[in-house]
């Protein structure tokens, strides 16, 4: 089973594109990876107390995380090949 992880791209990552909207990246990842993010993530209000933790950024929707730079390698290792999509 796979789950989707959405990662909002920041404008500084889009310098080469001149877009009026910010795209989202959607990836399929193993459920075990999402479970790990759920256990280790903290609310944005707690980010200064847990500077290396992934953030839960939109509590109105399930599994909305902001990953910090140190999490990208692990994310890329868990992306199911061929499942990445960009949405606007």
C-alpha positions as CSV (number, residue, x, y, z in Angstrom):
1,X,0.0,0.0,0.0
2,X,1.2,3.5,-0.7
3,X,0.3,6.9,0.5
4,X,0.8,10.4,-1.0
5,X,3.1,12.9,0.5
6,X,2.7,16.5,-0.6
7,X,5.6,18.9,-0.4
8,X,5.0,22.5,-1.1
9,X,7.9,23.9,-3.1
10,X,9.2,27.3,-1.9
11,X,9.8,30.1,-4.3
12,X,13.5,30.0,-3.8
13,X,13.4,26.5,-5.3
14,X,11.6,27.9,-8.4
15,X,14.1,30.6,-9.4
16,X,14.3,29.2,-12.9
17,X,10.5,29.2,-13.4
18,X,8.4,32.3,-13.7
19,X,5.1,30.9,-12.3
20,X,2.3,32.8,-10.7
21,X,1.3,29.9,-8.6
22,X,3.4,27.5,-6.4
23,X,3.2,23.9,-7.5
24,X,3.0,20.9,-5.2
25,X,4.9,17.7,-5.7
26,X,3.0,14.4,-5.1
27,X,4.9,11.2,-4.5
28,X,3.8,7.7,-3.7
29,X,5.8,6.3,-0.7
30,X,5.5,3.2,1.5
31,X,3.0,3.4,4.3
32,X,5.8,2.7,6.7
33,X,7.5,6.0,5.7
34,X,4.3,8.0,6.2
35,X,3.9,6.3,9.6
36,X,7.4,7.4,10.5
37,X,6.6,11.0,9.5
38,X,3.4,10.9,11.6
39,X,5.3,9.8,14.7
40,X,8.2,12.2,14.3
41,X,6.5,15.4,13.0
42,X,5.6,18.3,15.2
43,X,3.3,21.3,14.8
44,X,4.7,24.5,13.4
45,X,4.3,26.2,16.8
46,X,6.8,23.6,18.2
47,X,9.4,23.9,15.5
48,X,11.9,25.9,17.6
49,X,11.8,23.2,20.2
50,X,12.4,20.4,17.7
51,X,14.6,22.0,15.0
52,X,15.3,18.7,13.1
53,X,11.7,17.4,13.1
54,X,9.4,17.3,10.1
55,X,6.5,19.7,10.4
56,X,2.8,19.1,10.3
57,X,1.8,22.2,8.3
58,X,-1.9,21.9,7.6
59,X,-3.8,20.2,10.3
60,X,-7.1,20.4,8.4
61,X,-5.9,17.8,5.9
62,X,-4.2,14.5,6.8
63,X,-0.5,13.9,6.1
64,X,0.6,17.4,5.1
65,X,4.3,17.7,6.0
66,X,7.0,20.2,5.4
67,X,10.3,18.5,5.2
68,X,13.5,20.2,6.2
69,X,16.6,19.9,4.0
70,X,18.0,17.0,6.1
71,X,14.9,14.9,5.3
72,X,15.1,15.0,1.5
73,X,17.6,12.2,1.1
74,X,15.3,9.8,3.0
75,X,12.3,11.0,1.1
76,X,14.0,10.4,-2.2
77,X,15.0,6.9,-1.0
78,X,11.3,6.2,-0.3
79,X,9.7,7.6,-3.4
80,X,8.1,4.8,-5.5
81,X,9.7,5.1,-8.9
82,X,7.5,6.6,-11.6
83,X,4.9,8.1,-9.2
84,X,6.1,11.8,-8.9
85,X,3.5,14.3,-10.2
86,X,3.4,18.1,-10.1
87,X,0.1,19.8,-9.4
88,X,-0.8,23.5,-9.4
